[in-house]
Amino acid sequence: MIEFKLEGDFIPMIQLLKAANLVQTGGEAQIVVTEGLVKYNGEVDYRKRLKVKKGDTVEFDGNKIIVV
């Protein structure tokens, strides 16, 4: 489990995946999101620019990110 401390109101999904070191590039992040490999609050979400906020959880490749 990864705790990600959010600075500001939100972070776009693809930036969060990069910041948590779960993908190498923004392009890779876009691919995994559009292929339905990422879960947002327990459900698959295909939005690359989704605004992830405090209290949200994101799951990818066996990793769970909790945004605090």
N, CA, C, O and CB atoms as a CASP TS submission, in Angstrom:
PFRMAT TS
TARGET T0000
AUTHOR 0000-0000-0000
METHOD Language model
MODEL 1
PARENT N/A
ATOM      1  N   MET     1       0.849  -1.187   0.000  1.00  0.00           N
ATOM      2  CA  MET     1       0.000   0.000   0.000  1.00  0.00           C
ATOM      3  C   MET     1       0.889   1.243   0.000  1.00  0.00           C
ATOM      4  O   MET     1       1.882   1.318   0.724  1.00  0.00           O
ATOM      5  CB  MET     1      -0.963   0.002   1.231  1.00  0.00           C
ATOM      6  N   ILE     2       0.515   2.199  -0.816  1.00  0.00           N
ATOM      7  CA  ILE     2       1.258   3.449  -0.936  1.00  0.00           C
ATOM      8  C   ILE     2       0.370   4.581  -0.436  1.00  0.00           C
ATOM      9  O   ILE     2      -0.771   4.724  -0.875  1.00  0.00           O
ATOM     10  CB  ILE     2       1.716   3.701  -2.412  1.00  0.00           C
ATOM     11  N   GLU     3       0.898   5.385   0.485  1.00  0.00           N
ATOM     12  CA  GLU     3       0.179   6.594   0.897  1.00  0.00           C
ATOM     13  C   GLU     3       0.764   7.756   0.121  1.00  0.00           C
ATOM     14  O   GLU     3       1.963   8.024   0.198  1.00  0.00           O
ATOM     15  CB  GLU     3       0.281   6.837   2.450  1.00  0.00           C
ATOM     16  N   PHE     4      -0.080   8.445  -0.626  1.00  0.00           N
ATOM     17  CA  PHE     4       0.365   9.588  -1.418  1.00  0.00           C
ATOM     18  C   PHE     4      -0.178  10.856  -0.793  1.00  0.00           C
ATOM     19  O   PHE     4      -1.391  11.043  -0.701  1.00  0.00           O
ATOM     20  CB  PHE     4      -0.091   9.464  -2.897  1.00  0.00           C
ATOM     21  N   LYS     5       0.724  11.729  -0.363  1.00  0.00           N
ATOM     22  CA  LYS     5       0.308  13.000   0.244  1.00  0.00           C
ATOM     23  C   LYS     5       0.027  14.008  -0.864  1.00  0.00           C
ATOM     24  O   LYS     5       0.918  14.400  -1.617  1.00  0.00           O
ATOM     25  CB  LYS     5       1.402  13.545   1.223  1.00  0.00           C
ATOM     26  N   LEU     6      -1.217  14.410  -0.940  1.00  0.00           N
ATOM     27  CA  LEU     6      -1.661  15.329  -1.987  1.00  0.00           C
ATOM     28  C   LEU     6      -1.360  16.768  -1.606  1.00  0.00           C
ATOM     29  O   LEU     6      -1.701  17.219  -0.512  1.00  0.00           O
ATOM     30  CB  LEU     6      -3.159  15.158  -2.255  1.00  0.00           C
ATOM     31  N   GLU     7      -0.722  17.475  -2.512  1.00  0.00           N
ATOM     32  CA  GLU     7      -0.489  18.911  -2.357  1.00  0.00           C
ATOM     33  C   GLU     7      -1.485  19.607  -3.286  1.00  0.00           C
ATOM     34  O   GLU     7      -1.385  19.474  -4.505  1.00  0.00           O
ATOM     35  CB  GLU     7       1.022  19.315  -2.696  1.00  0.00           C
ATOM     36  N   GLY     8      -2.425  20.333  -2.734  1.00  0.00           N
ATOM     37  CA  GLY     8      -3.438  20.987  -3.554  1.00  0.00           C
ATOM     38  C   GLY     8      -4.751  20.230  -3.490  1.00  0.00           C
ATOM     39  O   GLY     8      -4.936  19.354  -2.645  1.00  0.00           O
ATOM     40  N   ASP     9      -5.670  20.579  -4.401  1.00  0.00           N
ATOM     41  CA  ASP     9      -7.019  20.009  -4.374  1.00  0.00           C
ATOM     42  C   ASP     9      -7.112  18.631  -5.020  1.00  0.00           C
ATOM     43  O   ASP     9      -7.883  17.785  -4.567  1.00  0.00           O
ATOM     44  CB  ASP     9      -7.970  20.939  -5.062  1.00  0.00           C
ATOM     45  N   PHE    10      -6.323  18.396  -6.089  1.00  0.00           N
ATOM     46  CA  PHE    10      -6.418  17.136  -6.815  1.00  0.00           C
ATOM     47  C   PHE    10      -5.139  16.895  -7.615  1.00  0.00           C
ATOM     48  O   PHE    10      -4.293  17.780  -7.745  1.00  0.00           O
ATOM     49  CB  PHE    10      -7.648  17.135  -7.747  1.00  0.00           C
ATOM     50  N   ILE    11      -5.017  15.665  -8.152  1.00  0.00           N
ATOM     51  CA  ILE    11      -3.939  15.324  -9.073  1.00  0.00           C
ATOM     52  C   ILE    11      -4.560  14.474 -10.184  1.00  0.00           C
ATOM     53  O   ILE    11      -5.334  13.563  -9.889  1.00  0.00           O
ATOM     54  CB  ILE    11      -2.755  14.560  -8.338  1.00  0.00           C
ATOM     55  N   PRO    12      -4.241  14.747 -11.452  1.00  0.00           N
ATOM     56  CA  PRO    12      -4.777  13.908 -12.527  1.00  0.00           C
ATOM     57  C   PRO    12      -4.287  12.461 -12.388  1.00  0.00           C
ATOM     58  O   PRO    12      -3.166  12.219 -11.942  1.00  0.00           O
ATOM     59  CB  PRO    12      -4.372  14.477 -13.906  1.00  0.00           C
ATOM     60  N   MET    13      -5.124  11.522 -12.766  1.00  0.00           N
ATOM     61  CA  MET    13      -4.818  10.100 -12.624  1.00  0.00           C
ATOM     62  C   MET    13      -3.449   9.734 -13.205  1.00  0.00           C
ATOM     63  O   MET    13      -2.659   9.057 -12.547  1.00  0.00           O
ATOM     64  CB  MET    13      -5.896   9.272 -13.297  1.00  0.00           C
ATOM     65  N   ILE    14      -3.166  10.178 -14.435  1.00  0.00           N
ATOM     66  CA  ILE    14      -1.903   9.770 -15.052  1.00  0.00           C
ATOM     67  C   ILE    14      -0.701  10.349 -14.298  1.00  0.00           C
ATOM     68  O   ILE    14       0.345   9.705 -14.222  1.00  0.00           O
ATOM     69  CB  ILE    14      -1.863  10.213 -16.524  1.00  0.00           C
ATOM     70  N   GLN    15      -0.838  11.542 -13.747  1.00  0.00           N
ATOM     71  CA  GLN    15       0.259  12.120 -12.960  1.00  0.00           C
ATOM     72  C   GLN    15       0.456  11.361 -11.652  1.00  0.00           C
ATOM     73  O   GLN    15       1.586  11.200 -11.190  1.00  0.00           O
ATOM     74  CB  GLN    15      -0.014  13.604 -12.668  1.00  0.00           C
ATOM     75  N   LEU    16      -0.631  10.897 -11.059  1.00  0.00           N
ATOM     76  CA  LEU    16      -0.536  10.124  -9.820  1.00  0.00           C
ATOM     77  C   LEU    16       0.222   8.819 -10.062  1.00  0.00           C
ATOM     78  O   LEU    16       1.081   8.443  -9.265  1.00  0.00           O
ATOM     79  CB  LEU    16      -1.942   9.831  -9.255  1.00  0.00           C
ATOM     80  N   LEU    17      -0.093   8.133 -11.151  1.00  0.00           N
ATOM     81  CA  LEU    17       0.593   6.876 -11.453  1.00  0.00           C
ATOM     82  C   LEU    17       2.088   7.095 -11.635  1.00  0.00           C
ATOM     83  O   LEU    17       2.898   6.271 -11.211  1.00  0.00           O
ATOM     84  CB  LEU    17       0.003   6.232 -12.708  1.00  0.00           C
ATOM     85  N   LYS    18       2.454   8.213 -12.270  1.00  0.00           N
ATOM     86  CA  LYS    18       3.878   8.549 -12.435  1.00  0.00           C
ATOM     87  C   LYS    18       4.501   8.921 -11.099  1.00  0.00           C
ATOM     88  O   LYS    18       5.595   8.457 -10.782  1.00  0.00           O
ATOM     89  CB  LYS    18       4.053   9.706 -13.437  1.00  0.00           C
ATOM     90  N   ALA    19       3.834   9.740 -10.322  1.00  0.00           N
ATOM     91  CA  ALA    19       4.372  10.209  -9.039  1.00  0.00           C
ATOM     92  C   ALA    19       4.576   9.057  -8.059  1.00  0.00           C
ATOM     93  O   ALA    19       5.477   9.106  -7.221  1.00  0.00           O
ATOM     94  CB  ALA    19       3.439  11.252  -8.423  1.00  0.00           C
ATOM     95  N   ALA    20       3.748   8.029  -8.159  1.00  0.00           N
ATOM     96  CA  ALA    20       3.859   6.869  -7.272  1.00  0.00           C
ATOM     97  C   ALA    20       4.850   5.837  -7.817  1.00  0.00           C
ATOM     98  O   ALA    20       5.022   4.765  -7.236  1.00  0.00           O
ATOM     99  CB  ALA    20       2.483   6.220  -7.077  1.00  0.00           C
ATOM    100  N   ASN    21       5.495   6.167  -8.930  1.00  0.00           N
ATOM    101  CA  ASN    21       6.486   5.293  -9.571  1.00  0.00           C
ATOM    102  C   ASN    21       5.917   3.938  -9.995  1.00  0.00           C
ATOM    103  O   ASN    21       6.614   2.924  -9.943  1.00  0.00           O
ATOM    104  CB  ASN    21       7.646   5.073  -8.635  1.00  0.00           C
ATOM    105  N   LEU    22       4.656   3.926 -10.412  1.00  0.00           N
ATOM    106  CA  LEU    22       4.048   2.693 -10.896  1.00  0.00           C
ATOM    107  C   LEU    22       4.178   2.552 -12.403  1.00  0.00           C
ATOM    108  O   LEU    22       4.008   1.461 -12.946  1.00  0.00           O
ATOM    109  CB  LEU    22       2.590   2.640 -10.501  1.00  0.00           C
ATOM    110  N   VAL    23       4.482   3.664 -13.083  1.00  0.00           N
ATOM    111  CA  VAL    23       4.762   3.665 -14.522  1.00  0.00           C
ATOM    112  C   VAL    23       5.978   4.552 -14.756  1.00  0.00           C
ATOM    113  O   VAL    23       6.316   5.396 -13.926  1.00  0.00           O
ATOM    114  CB  VAL    23       3.520   4.167 -15.358  1.00  0.00           C
ATOM    115  N   GLN    24       6.626   4.349 -15.895  1.00  0.00           N
ATOM    116  CA  GLN    24       7.835   5.110 -16.197  1.00  0.00           C
ATOM    117  C   GLN    24       7.536   6.466 -16.845  1.00  0.00           C
ATOM    118  O   GLN    24       8.216   7.456 -16.574  1.00  0.00           O
ATOM    119  CB  GLN    24       8.733   4.301 -17.105  1.00  0.00           C
ATOM    120  N   THR    25       6.508   6.498 -17.706  1.00  0.00           N
ATOM    121  CA  THR    25       6.224   7.715 -18.471  1.00  0.00           C
ATOM    122  C   THR    25       4.734   8.041 -18.448  1.00  0.00           C
ATOM    123  O   THR    25       3.901   7.210 -18.088  1.00  0.00           O
ATOM    124  CB  THR    25       6.705   7.561 -19.920  1.00  0.00           C
ATOM    125  N   GLY    26       4.426   9.270 -18.840  1.00  0.00           N
ATOM    126  CA  GLY    26       3.031   9.668 -18.965  1.00  0.00           C
ATOM    127  C   GLY    26       2.320   8.877 -20.045  1.00  0.00           C
ATOM    128  O   GLY    26       1.134   8.572 -19.919  1.00  0.00           O
ATOM    129  N   GLY    27       3.044   8.541 -21.112  1.00  0.00           N
ATOM    130  CA  GLY    27       2.458   7.735 -22.187  1.00  0.00           C
ATOM    131  C   GLY    27       2.064   6.357 -21.691  1.00  0.00           C
ATOM    132  O   GLY    27       0.996   5.847 -22.033  1.00  0.00           O
ATOM    133  N   GLU    28       2.929   5.753 -20.882  1.00  0.00           N
ATOM    134  CA  GLU    28       2.620   4.444 -20.316  1.00  0.00           C
ATOM    135  C   GLU    28       1.400   4.542 -19.397  1.00  0.00           C
ATOM    136  O   GLU    28       0.547   3.655 -19.393  1.00  0.00           O
ATOM    137  CB  GLU    28       3.836   3.885 -19.543  1.00  0.00           C
ATOM    138  N   ALA    29       1.325   5.626 -18.620  1.00  0.00           N
ATOM    139  CA  ALA    29       0.186   5.831 -17.728  1.00  0.00           C
ATOM    140  C   ALA    29      -1.107   5.927 -18.533  1.00  0.00           C
ATOM    141  O   ALA    29      -2.119   5.346 -18.142  1.00  0.00           O
ATOM    142  CB  ALA    29       0.384   7.101 -16.877  1.00  0.00           C
ATOM    143  N   GLN    30      -1.088   6.651 -19.647  1.00  0.00           N
ATOM    144  CA  GLN    30      -2.284   6.785 -20.484  1.00  0.00           C
ATOM    145  C   GLN    30      -2.717   5.435 -21.030  1.00  0.00           C
ATOM    146  O   GLN    30      -3.911   5.142 -21.089  1.00  0.00           O
ATOM    147  CB  GLN    30      -2.029   7.760 -21.640  1.00  0.00           C
ATOM    148  N   ILE    31      -1.758   4.612 -21.429  1.00  0.00           N
ATOM    149  CA  ILE    31      -2.073   3.292 -21.984  1.00  0.00           C
ATOM    150  C   ILE    31      -2.742   2.405 -20.942  1.00  0.00           C
ATOM    151  O   ILE    31      -3.770   1.789 -21.224  1.00  0.00           O
ATOM    152  CB  ILE    31      -0.802   2.613 -22.511  1.00  0.00           C
ATOM    153  N   VAL    32      -2.171   2.333 -19.732  1.00  0.00           N
ATOM    154  CA  VAL    32      -2.743   1.432 -18.722  1.00  0.00           C
ATOM    155  C   VAL    32      -4.141   1.893 -18.296  1.00  0.00           C
ATOM    156  O   VAL    32      -4.994   1.068 -17.966  1.00  0.00           O
ATOM    157  CB  VAL    32      -1.816   1.351 -17.491  1.00  0.00           C
ATOM    158  N   VAL    33      -4.374   3.204 -18.302  1.00  0.00           N
ATOM    159  CA  VAL    33      -5.708   3.714 -17.952  1.00  0.00           C
ATOM    160  C   VAL    33      -6.709   3.380 -19.062  1.00  0.00           C
ATOM    161  O   VAL    33      -7.799   2.886 -18.775  1.00  0.00           O
ATOM    162  CB  VAL    33      -5.664   5.252 -17.711  1.00  0.00           C
ATOM    163  N   THR    34      -6.354   3.641 -20.321  1.00  0.00           N
ATOM    164  CA  THR    34      -7.295   3.396 -21.419  1.00  0.00           C
ATOM    165  C   THR    34      -7.541   1.905 -21.642  1.00  0.00           C
ATOM    166  O   THR    34      -8.566   1.532 -22.213  1.00  0.00           O
ATOM    167  CB  THR    34      -6.773   4.028 -22.705  1.00  0.00           C
ATOM    168  N   GLU    35      -6.622   1.049 -21.204  1.00  0.00           N
ATOM    169  CA  GLU    35      -6.822  -0.401 -21.330  1.00  0.00           C
ATOM    170  C   GLU    35      -7.613  -0.973 -20.150  1.00  0.00           C
ATOM    171  O   GLU    35      -7.843  -2.181 -20.092  1.00  0.00           O
ATOM    172  CB  GLU    35      -5.468  -1.112 -21.437  1.00  0.00           C
ATOM    173  N   GLY    36      -8.026  -0.129 -19.221  1.00  0.00           N
ATOM    174  CA  GLY    36      -8.862  -0.582 -18.117  1.00  0.00           C
ATOM    175  C   GLY    36      -8.107  -1.329 -17.036  1.00  0.00           C
ATOM    176  O   GLY    36      -8.683  -2.173 -16.348  1.00  0.00           O
ATOM    177  N   LEU    37      -6.827  -1.032 -16.876  1.00  0.00           N
ATOM    178  CA  LEU    37      -6.006  -1.721 -15.885  1.00  0.00           C
ATOM    179  C   LEU    37      -5.961  -1.005 -14.537  1.00  0.00           C
ATOM    180  O   LEU    37      -5.333  -1.488 -13.594  1.00  0.00           O
ATOM    181  CB  LEU    37      -4.610  -1.881 -16.411  1.00  0.00           C
ATOM    182  N   VAL    38      -6.626   0.143 -14.448  1.00  0.00           N
ATOM    183  CA  VAL    38      -6.582   0.945 -13.223  1.00  0.00           C
ATOM    184  C   VAL    38      -7.978   1.004 -12.597  1.00  0.00           C
ATOM    185  O   VAL    38      -8.972   1.228 -13.288  1.00  0.00           O
ATOM    186  CB  VAL    38      -6.053   2.379 -13.520  1.00  0.00           C
ATOM    187  N   LYS    39      -8.035   0.802 -11.287  1.00  0.00           N
ATOM    188  CA  LYS    39      -9.298   0.929 -10.559  1.00  0.00           C
ATOM    189  C   LYS    39      -9.264   2.199  -9.721  1.00  0.00           C
ATOM    190  O   LYS    39      -8.273   2.502  -9.057  1.00  0.00           O
ATOM    191  CB  LYS    39      -9.556  -0.316  -9.661  1.00  0.00           C
ATOM    192  N   TYR    40     -10.363   2.928  -9.767  1.00  0.00           N
ATOM    193  CA  TYR    40     -10.531   4.152  -8.992  1.00  0.00           C
ATOM    194  C   TYR    40     -11.669   3.921  -8.011  1.00  0.00           C
ATOM    195  O   TYR    40     -12.806   3.687  -8.422  1.00  0.00           O
ATOM    196  CB  TYR    40     -10.814   5.391  -9.917  1.00  0.00           C
ATOM    197  N   ASN    41     -11.372   3.984  -6.721  1.00  0.00           N
ATOM    198  CA  ASN    41     -12.366   3.707  -5.673  1.00  0.00           C
ATOM    199  C   ASN    41     -13.103   2.390  -5.914  1.00  0.00           C
ATOM    200  O   ASN    41     -14.319   2.300  -5.745  1.00  0.00           O
ATOM    201  CB  ASN    41     -13.374   4.851  -5.591  1.00  0.00           C
ATOM    202  N   GLY    42     -12.329   1.363  -6.316  1.00  0.00           N
ATOM    203  CA  GLY    42     -12.874   0.016  -6.461  1.00  0.00           C
ATOM    204  C   GLY    42     -13.466  -0.336  -7.809  1.00  0.00           C
ATOM    205  O   GLY    42     -13.848  -1.486  -8.025  1.00  0.00           O
ATOM    206  N   GLU    43     -13.554   0.625  -8.731  1.00  0.00           N
ATOM    207  CA  GLU    43     -14.134   0.354 -10.039  1.00  0.00           C
ATOM    208  C   GLU    43     -13.186   0.784 -11.150  1.00  0.00           C
ATOM    209  O   GLU    43     -12.481   1.785 -11.024  1.00  0.00           O
ATOM    210  CB  GLU    43     -15.479   1.064 -10.186  1.00  0.00           C
ATOM    211  N   VAL    44     -13.175   0.013 -12.250  1.00  0.00           N
ATOM    212  CA  VAL    44     -12.334   0.351 -13.394  1.00  0.00           C
ATOM    213  C   VAL    44     -12.768   1.710 -13.931  1.00  0.00           C
ATOM    214  O   VAL    44     -13.957   1.983 -14.093  1.00  0.00           O
ATOM    215  CB  VAL    44     -12.420  -0.743 -14.504  1.00  0.00           C
ATOM    216  N   ASP    45     -11.772   2.558 -14.205  1.00  0.00           N
ATOM    217  CA  ASP    45     -12.068   3.897 -14.727  1.00  0.00           C
ATOM    218  C   ASP    45     -11.134   4.176 -15.895  1.00  0.00           C
ATOM    219  O   ASP    45      -9.931   3.929 -15.801  1.00  0.00           O
ATOM    220  CB  ASP    45     -11.916   4.992 -13.615  1.00  0.00           C
ATOM    221  N   TYR    46     -11.673   4.686 -16.985  1.00  0.00           N
ATOM    222  CA  TYR    46     -10.903   4.903 -18.208  1.00  0.00           C
ATOM    223  C   TYR    46     -10.513   6.363 -18.428  1.00  0.00           C
ATOM    224  O   TYR    46      -9.972   6.698 -19.482  1.00  0.00           O
ATOM    225  CB  TYR    46     -11.689   4.417 -19.388  1.00  0.00           C
ATOM    226  N   ARG    47     -10.774   7.229 -17.465  1.00  0.00           N
ATOM    227  CA  ARG    47     -10.498   8.669 -17.642  1.00  0.00           C
ATOM    228  C   ARG    47      -9.057   8.985 -17.251  1.00  0.00           C
ATOM    229  O   ARG    47      -8.665   8.815 -16.097  1.00  0.00           O
ATOM    230  CB  ARG    47     -11.482   9.527 -16.797  1.00  0.00           C
ATOM    231  N   LYS    48      -8.282   9.443 -18.219  1.00  0.00           N
ATOM    232  CA  LYS    48      -6.872   9.769 -17.976  1.00  0.00           C
ATOM    233  C   LYS    48      -6.728  11.033 -17.132  1.00  0.00           C
ATOM    234  O   LYS    48      -5.809  11.139 -16.319  1.00  0.00           O
ATOM    235  CB  LYS    48      -6.130   9.944 -19.306  1.00  0.00           C
ATOM    236  N   ARG    49      -7.613  11.968 -17.320  1.00  0.00           N
ATOM    237  CA  ARG    49      -7.511  13.255 -16.633  1.00  0.00           C
ATOM    238  C   ARG    49      -8.393  13.306 -15.379  1.00  0.00           C
ATOM    239  O   ARG    49      -8.649  14.380 -14.834  1.00  0.00           O
ATOM    240  CB  ARG    49      -7.897  14.385 -17.585  1.00  0.00           C
ATOM    241  N   LEU    50      -8.843  12.153 -14.938  1.00  0.00           N
ATOM    242  CA  LEU    50      -9.666  12.071 -13.737  1.00  0.00           C
ATOM    243  C   LEU    50      -8.987  12.788 -12.578  1.00  0.00           C
ATOM    244  O   LEU    50      -7.798  12.587 -12.330  1.00  0.00           O
ATOM    245  CB  LEU    50      -9.943  10.606 -13.371  1.00  0.00           C
ATOM    246  N   LYS    51      -9.735  13.619 -11.873  1.00  0.00           N
ATOM    247  CA  LYS    51      -9.185  14.367 -10.742  1.00  0.00           C
ATOM    248  C   LYS    51      -9.254  13.516  -9.479  1.00  0.00           C
ATOM    249  O   LYS    51     -10.324  13.331  -8.900  1.00  0.00           O
ATOM    250  CB  LYS    51      -9.946  15.700 -10.541  1.00  0.00           C
ATOM    251  N   VAL    52      -8.101  13.003  -9.061  1.00  0.00           N
ATOM    252  CA  VAL    52      -8.028  12.182  -7.854  1.00  0.00           C
ATOM    253  C   VAL    52      -7.852  13.115  -6.665  1.00  0.00           C
ATOM    254  O   VAL    52      -6.979  13.982  -6.669  1.00  0.00           O
ATOM    255  CB  VAL    52      -6.857  11.137  -7.936  1.00  0.00           C
ATOM    256  N   LYS    53      -8.694  12.928  -5.641  1.00  0.00           N
ATOM    257  CA  LYS    53      -8.708  13.820  -4.481  1.00  0.00           C
ATOM    258  C   LYS    53      -8.416  13.059  -3.202  1.00  0.00           C
ATOM    259  O   LYS    53      -8.346  11.830  -3.200  1.00  0.00           O
ATOM    260  CB  LYS    53     -10.054  14.530  -4.368  1.00  0.00           C
ATOM    261  N   LYS    54      -8.245  13.800  -2.111  1.00  0.00           N
ATOM    262  CA  LYS    54      -7.993  13.185  -0.803  1.00  0.00           C
ATOM    263  C   LYS    54      -9.109  12.209  -0.464  1.00  0.00           C
ATOM    264  O   LYS    54     -10.285  12.491  -0.695  1.00  0.00           O
ATOM    265  CB  LYS    54      -7.869  14.264   0.300  1.00  0.00           C
ATOM    266  N   GLY    55      -8.732  11.058   0.085  1.00  0.00           N
ATOM    267  CA  GLY    55      -9.695  10.038   0.457  1.00  0.00           C
ATOM    268  C   GLY    55      -9.945   9.000  -0.627  1.00  0.00           C
ATOM    269  O   GLY    55     -10.554   7.964  -0.362  1.00  0.00           O
ATOM    270  N   ASP    56      -9.479   9.268  -1.853  1.00  0.00           N
ATOM    271  CA  ASP    56      -9.656   8.324  -2.955  1.00  0.00           C
ATOM    272  C   ASP    56      -8.605   7.220  -2.894  1.00  0.00           C
ATOM    273  O   ASP    56      -7.531   7.390  -2.317  1.00  0.00           O
ATOM    274  CB  ASP    56      -9.581   9.053  -4.304  1.00  0.00           C
ATOM    275  N   THR    57      -8.945   6.080  -3.506  1.00  0.00           N
ATOM    276  CA  THR    57      -7.972   5.005  -3.647  1.00  0.00           C
ATOM    277  C   THR    57      -7.849   4.645  -5.122  1.00  0.00           C
ATOM    278  O   THR    57      -8.825   4.670  -5.870  1.00  0.00           O
ATOM    279  CB  THR    57      -8.379   3.762  -2.803  1.00  0.00           C
ATOM    280  N   VAL    58      -6.626   4.309  -5.519  1.00  0.00           N
ATOM    281  CA  VAL    58      -6.340   3.905  -6.890  1.00  0.00           C
ATOM    282  C   VAL    58      -5.574   2.597  -6.823  1.00  0.00           C
ATOM    283  O   VAL    58      -4.626   2.467  -6.048  1.00  0.00           O
ATOM    284  CB  VAL    58      -5.532   5.007  -7.667  1.00  0.00           C
ATOM    285  N   GLU    59      -5.983   1.622  -7.638  1.00  0.00           N
ATOM    286  CA  GLU    59      -5.312   0.329  -7.667  1.00  0.00           C
ATOM    287  C   GLU    59      -4.784   0.056  -9.064  1.00  0.00           C
ATOM    288  O   GLU    59      -5.471   0.280 -10.061  1.00  0.00           O
ATOM    289  CB  GLU    59      -6.263  -0.796  -7.219  1.00  0.00           C
ATOM    290  N   PHE    60      -3.535  -0.440  -9.119  1.00  0.00           N
ATOM    291  CA  PHE    60      -2.920  -0.790 -10.397  1.00  0.00           C
ATOM    292  C   PHE    60      -1.806  -1.793 -10.161  1.00  0.00           C
ATOM    293  O   PHE    60      -0.955  -1.594  -9.295  1.00  0.00           O
ATOM    294  CB  PHE    60      -2.377   0.468 -11.119  1.00  0.00           C
ATOM    295  N   ASP    61      -1.812  -2.867 -10.929  1.00  0.00           N
ATOM    296  CA  ASP    61      -0.718  -3.849 -10.928  1.00  0.00           C
ATOM    297  C   ASP    61      -0.400  -4.378  -9.531  1.00  0.00           C
ATOM    298  O   ASP    61       0.766  -4.532  -9.169  1.00  0.00           O
ATOM    299  CB  ASP    61       0.530  -3.231 -11.526  1.00  0.00           C
ATOM    300  N   GLY    62      -1.441  -4.654  -8.754  1.00  0.00           N
ATOM    301  CA  GLY    62      -1.246  -5.205  -7.416  1.00  0.00           C
ATOM    302  C   GLY    62      -0.889  -4.176  -6.355  1.00  0.00           C
ATOM    303  O   GLY    62      -0.658  -4.533  -5.199  1.00  0.00           O
ATOM    304  N   ASN    63      -0.841  -2.903  -6.733  1.00  0.00           N
ATOM    305  CA  ASN    63      -0.522  -1.831  -5.792  1.00  0.00           C
ATOM    306  C   ASN    63      -1.769  -1.007  -5.512  1.00  0.00           C
ATOM    307  O   ASN    63      -2.594  -0.774  -6.396  1.00  0.00           O
ATOM    308  CB  ASN    63       0.611  -0.931  -6.340  1.00  0.00           C
ATOM    309  N   LYS    64      -1.886  -0.576  -4.271  1.00  0.00           N
ATOM    310  CA  LYS    64      -3.017   0.272  -3.884  1.00  0.00           C
ATOM    311  C   LYS    64      -2.460   1.587  -3.370  1.00  0.00           C
ATOM    312  O   LYS    64      -1.626   1.616  -2.465  1.00  0.00           O
ATOM    313  CB  LYS    64      -3.919  -0.422  -2.800  1.00  0.00           C
ATOM    314  N   ILE    65      -2.938   2.685  -3.970  1.00  0.00           N
ATOM    315  CA  ILE    65      -2.519   4.025  -3.556  1.00  0.00           C
ATOM    316  C   ILE    65      -3.689   4.650  -2.802  1.00  0.00           C
ATOM    317  O   ILE    65      -4.814   4.693  -3.298  1.00  0.00           O
ATOM    318  CB  ILE    65      -2.087   4.914  -4.795  1.00  0.00           C
ATOM    319  N   ILE    66      -3.403   5.132  -1.597  1.00  0.00           N
ATOM    320  CA  ILE    66      -4.400   5.866  -0.829  1.00  0.00           C
ATOM    321  C   ILE    66      -3.955   7.322  -0.796  1.00  0.00           C
ATOM    322  O   ILE    66      -2.844   7.634  -0.366  1.00  0.00           O
ATOM    323  CB  ILE    66      -4.570   5.278   0.626  1.00  0.00           C
ATOM    324  N   VAL    67      -4.828   8.202  -1.251  1.00  0.00           N
ATOM    325  CA  VAL    67      -4.505   9.621  -1.325  1.00  0.00           C
ATOM    326  C   VAL    67      -4.911  10.288  -0.010  1.00  0.00           C
ATOM    327  O   VAL    67      -6.071  10.246   0.400  1.00  0.00           O
ATOM    328  CB  VAL    67      -5.217  10.297  -2.539  1.00  0.00           C
ATOM    329  N   VAL    68      -3.919  10.903   0.635  1.00  0.00           N
ATOM    330  CA  VAL    68      -4.174  11.566   1.925  1.00  0.00           C
ATOM    331  C   VAL    68      -3.863  13.042   1.846  1.00  0.00           C
ATOM    332  O   VAL    68      -4.018  13.759   2.834  1.00  0.00           O
ATOM    333  CB  VAL    68      -3.346  10.922   3.040  1.00  0.00           C
TER
END
